[in-house]
Amino acid sequence: MVPTTQSHVPAGRPLWSLLEDAFVVEGTEHLTVHGRWGAIEIADTSPLVREALHRMTLGPVALENISVLHENFVRWKNGSGPCLVWRKLKHTLDQLGGCLVPSLGLNDGAGPILSVMAVTGDAVFTLPHILADEAVTMRPGTEIERLNGDQALACPGSQYQVILHSAPATEIAKSLLAGETTIAQVAEALQVEQSLVADVVAYLAGAQLVVPARC
């Protein structure tokens, strides 16, 4: 497995949504997220969680735009202080399993360049930190397929598939499919920012599609 002792903090914009067929039922004592794998009860019924889930039903959203969360989120991104509110929300999001769709956007405010879609209900997404000179490769059997008009990375036995929405993610994925490489090498070959490659690689590793080149 890719080391997970340190989490990757994206330089780009983390975006979040629920699967298109998921919906939220609000109660006074708990919230229930209904999805293709059943119902998930959320004990935290705070206004923040309610607002986050509501926004996530509308498509990939930047949760830092929620006013009560913004300062905490900035601290988390910058590593500049306590961010307990964000971490508490992230813990709640982790309970959503395969209903949660993490996406990655650029800082231009446009839509996602990739989205991570679970194919099992018990999938829990993490963002492992991978060093720029650490040799990685795609998991054996990973291929680019067509999915609802988009290109998608998929691998038999994986808990996830990754939708490649636009060129930066697609070109980085193709470089990784070509064989053993590093974040630094891909960035140099494609003439793109190393931080962008690091973000894409972290999301693909979190989706269990990028693995260490030497296990």
Secondary structure, DSSP 4 states (H G I P E B T S, - for coil): ----SSB---SSEEEEEE-TT-EEEE-SS-EEEEETTEEEEE----HHHHHHHHHHTTSSB-GGGSHHHHHHHHHHHHT-S--HHHHHHHHHHHTTGGGEEEEEE-TTS--EEEEEEESSTT-----B---TT--EEEPTT-EEEEETTEEEEE-TT-SEEEEE-SHHHHHHHHHHHTSSB-HHHHHHHHT--HHHHHHHHHHHHHTT-EEES--
